[in-house]
């Protein structure tokens, strides 16, 4: 696991007066921890969940996130299938979907539902940082 951390040291930390909070929902522990490290290294507050159930619990019981990074395929459902619920309950939260299965249909449906970006796995730290900075700037 040294490789991603070497890249993070090269990119360098980002200091924020009022850090934004990002909720990562990813069932793969390796990807979840890498995303957490990437974003924490940039000065963001990072919350994590490994399922949709845990994500909604976090959204109700923790600090309201400024951004969701949401895996498309989770053990208790599709990240894309809950976007409508997220919009109803927390309509202003931007969403980035992360998936190994980017298809034209997924991209079209995600766009129609207001998903800001789909990032394909495997991703690079710079991809994640760039897209998050664009949305939260």
C-alpha positions as CSV (number, residue, x, y, z in Angstrom):
1,X,0.0,0.0,0.0
2,X,3.0,2.4,-0.2
3,X,2.4,3.5,-3.8
4,X,-0.7,5.6,-3.2
5,X,0.8,7.2,-0.1
6,X,3.9,8.2,-2.0
7,X,1.7,10.0,-4.5
8,X,-0.1,11.7,-1.7
9,X,3.1,13.0,-0.3
10,X,4.1,14.3,-3.8
11,X,0.7,16.1,-4.1
12,X,1.0,17.6,-0.7
13,X,-1.5,18.5,1.9
14,X,-4.1,21.2,1.5
15,X,-5.0,23.4,4.4
16,X,-8.6,24.6,4.9
17,X,-10.0,27.1,7.3
18,X,-13.3,25.4,7.3
19,X,-12.9,21.8,6.0
20,X,-15.6,20.3,4.0
21,X,-17.0,16.9,4.9
22,X,-17.1,14.0,2.4
23,X,-19.0,10.8,3.0
24,X,-17.4,7.8,1.2
25,X,-19.7,4.8,0.7
26,X,-17.6,1.9,-0.6
27,X,-17.8,-1.8,0.4
28,X,-14.3,-2.6,-0.7
29,X,-12.1,-1.9,2.4
30,X,-9.0,-1.2,0.3
31,X,-10.7,1.3,-2.0
32,X,-12.5,2.9,1.0
33,X,-9.3,3.4,2.9
34,X,-7.4,4.7,-0.1
35,X,-10.2,7.3,-0.8
36,X,-10.2,8.3,2.8
37,X,-6.4,8.8,2.8
38,X,-6.5,10.8,-0.5
39,X,-9.2,13.1,0.7
40,X,-7.9,13.5,4.3
41,X,-4.5,14.4,2.9
42,X,-6.2,17.3,1.2
43,X,-7.7,18.6,4.4
44,X,-11.2,17.3,4.1
45,X,-13.2,15.7,7.0
46,X,-13.9,12.2,5.8
47,X,-16.7,9.9,6.9
48,X,-17.0,6.3,5.6
49,X,-19.7,3.8,5.2
50,X,-19.5,0.3,3.8
51,X,-23.2,0.0,2.8
52,X,-26.2,2.1,1.8
53,X,-27.8,1.4,5.2
54,X,-24.7,2.7,7.0
55,X,-24.5,5.7,4.6
56,X,-28.1,6.8,5.4
57,X,-27.4,6.3,9.1
58,X,-24.3,8.5,8.9
59,X,-26.2,11.1,7.0
60,X,-28.9,11.2,9.7
61,X,-26.6,11.0,12.8
62,X,-23.3,12.7,11.8
63,X,-22.3,16.0,10.4
64,X,-24.1,16.6,7.1
65,X,-21.7,15.9,4.3
66,X,-20.8,18.4,1.6
67,X,-20.2,15.7,-1.0
68,X,-21.0,12.0,-1.4
69,X,-18.6,9.6,-3.1
70,X,-20.8,6.6,-3.8
71,X,-19.9,3.2,-5.1
72,X,-22.3,2.0,-7.8
73,X,-22.4,-1.7,-6.6
74,X,-22.9,-2.2,-2.9
75,X,-24.0,-5.2,-0.9
76,X,-27.4,-3.8,-0.1
77,X,-28.2,-2.2,-3.4
78,X,-27.1,0.1,-6.2
79,X,-25.7,3.5,-5.5
80,X,-27.5,4.7,-8.5
81,X,-30.9,3.4,-7.3
82,X,-30.7,5.5,-4.1
83,X,-29.9,8.8,-5.8
84,X,-33.6,9.7,-5.9
85,X,-33.9,9.1,-2.2
86,X,-30.8,11.2,-1.5
87,X,-32.2,14.0,-3.7
88,X,-35.5,13.9,-1.8
89,X,-33.9,13.9,1.6
90,X,-30.7,15.9,1.0
91,X,-31.2,17.4,-2.4
92,X,-28.3,19.8,-2.4
93,X,-25.6,17.3,-1.7
94,X,-23.4,16.7,-4.8
95,X,-22.7,13.1,-5.7
96,X,-19.8,11.4,-7.4
97,X,-20.3,7.8,-8.4
98,X,-17.4,5.5,-8.5
99,X,-17.6,2.2,-10.4
100,X,-15.6,-0.4,-12.4
101,X,-18.7,-0.7,-14.7
102,X,-19.0,2.6,-16.5
103,X,-21.6,2.2,-19.3
104,X,-23.3,4.6,-21.5
105,X,-26.6,3.7,-19.8
106,X,-25.2,4.3,-16.4
107,X,-23.7,7.6,-17.5
108,X,-27.0,8.7,-19.0
109,X,-29.1,7.7,-16.0
110,X,-26.7,9.2,-13.6
111,X,-26.7,12.5,-15.5
112,X,-30.6,12.5,-15.5
113,X,-30.6,12.0,-11.7
114,X,-28.2,14.9,-11.1
115,X,-25.0,12.9,-10.4
116,X,-22.1,15.3,-10.9
117,X,-19.5,12.8,-12.1
118,X,-18.8,9.1,-12.6
119,X,-15.2,8.1,-11.9
120,X,-14.0,4.8,-13.3
121,X,-12.1,2.3,-11.2
122,X,-9.2,2.0,-11.0
123,X,-8.8,5.6,-10.3
124,X,-5.7,7.7,-9.5
125,X,-5.3,10.0,-6.5
126,X,-5.1,13.0,-8.9
127,X,-8.4,12.1,-10.5
128,X,-10.2,12.0,-7.2
129,X,-8.6,15.2,-5.9
130,X,-9.3,17.1,-9.2
131,X,-13.0,16.2,-9.3
132,X,-13.6,16.8,-5.6
133,X,-11.8,20.2,-5.8
134,X,-13.9,21.2,-8.8
135,X,-17.2,20.4,-7.1
136,X,-16.3,21.8,-3.6
137,X,-14.4,24.9,-4.8
